[in-house]
Amino acid sequence: MQNASTGVGFLRRAELTGRLRARLPASAVLHEPEDTTPYECDGLSAYRQRPMLVVLPATPEEVGFVLRECHALGVAVVARGAGTGLSGGALPLADGVLLSLARLNRVLAIDPLARVARVQPGVRNLAVSEAAAVHGLYYAPDPSSQIACTIGGNVAENSGGVHCLKYGLTVHNVLRVAGFTADGEPVEFGAESLDVAGLDLLALMIGSEGMLAVVTEVSLRLIPRPQVARCIMASFATVEAAGDAVAAVIGAGIIAAGLELMDQPAVRAVEEFVHAGYDLDAAAILLCESDGTEAEVEEEIERMGQVLRAAGATAIRVSASEAERQRFWAGRKAAFPAVGRISPDYYCMDGTIPRKRLAEVLRFISDAEARYGLRCPNVFHAGDGNLHPLILFDANDPDQLARTEAFAADVLEKCVEVGGTITGEHGVGIEKINQMCVQFAPGELAAFRAVRRAFDPDERLNPGKNIPSLHRCAEYGRQHVGGGRLPFPELPRF
């Protein structure tokens, strides 16, 4: 890879900078190290790379212009939202453009009758619900980073949240996406109507990690706010019992509005930070929420309590007010920053497993802590089996980082072994590219790449992410059999 500061890379940067500044203001085309360094990584901060250029368009038309100019010069483009992603999906390229969509941050329209919001990709997740609140509506997917993460990033990664069991992931709440292909041609997927002519490619676009098109507008489904919501905090003497209780709740036919599990290390870190009122003596707690009408919630809370007691809950506490319910959830949503207070760095995993295997995987993670000599608090979207183990390490210690990578790989491959998948909502990016080789056969990976090339024949949108080459998979297989692991390719470590 040619470094942008020397030789051909320098000349390419100069030519592209001149072309872009012919239409965009100088403040929208950044190339000095002090300007581009803030964009060198996303939430996976252990891996960093300064981009050749950072471009900040302010309109969809400017996005199309940038893509056309990059296409003409054969320059790769990585689109970026708020940079809160945790899989390295927005990691820049040394000889590429980092296309920031942060300035496309307008809520374009709220239609309360159709229950649709039209927004630009730079709009924060929580801002959609804030804009719709006056109409008694909200946007259901609520990632823990919802105060900062953007809708464009949610679309790229198919984000979920604590209420995804009942209300679905991003893919279930997006009606339409508009944007531009790699060569700057406008493209649109889905529609605000119930059906659309031709092939329905909307679901293909959602979760495509910026490899098929660059999003400039999204139509979101809004839903009415429930009349009432209440949350149970249930305590358990073992993590396994809490995991089994999750399966019991689902098995009883209860689709909770939220169903979250936290083990004792995570609970203690959160309680010191948020003071949510969590049970510090429990080995694990479950947060189980019901929403709907007063009568529906009263009945469902009673049923949940019965199931949880039968599953071995040692204590049950029901939120007595809306303020207390909000505190329960504030603790869960602050789990990641809370853990950041007790460790120099943490590696947030994201795998999904069948709920009935939850206790088994928790035991596996506990054994891996001892094997690798690293702590790992656990938080889960337990209702849909989406795990978020948080491996604590110090990135300044290369050995700790290597052990963390190996720990994380073991967890992801265990997820595949028990019938799950290597991601639930964070995407693959560069973090899990080796594990794509474990989950999918060569023919499947070739099919993925063929789909990608149908949209971007030269693979210039976010190259090197998500889909490994067959050569890479063969090499990973050789390393894996020998007990070693293949490191991420060409990634400068911090």
Disulfide bonds with the S-S distance in Angstrom:
Cys437-Cys473 2.13
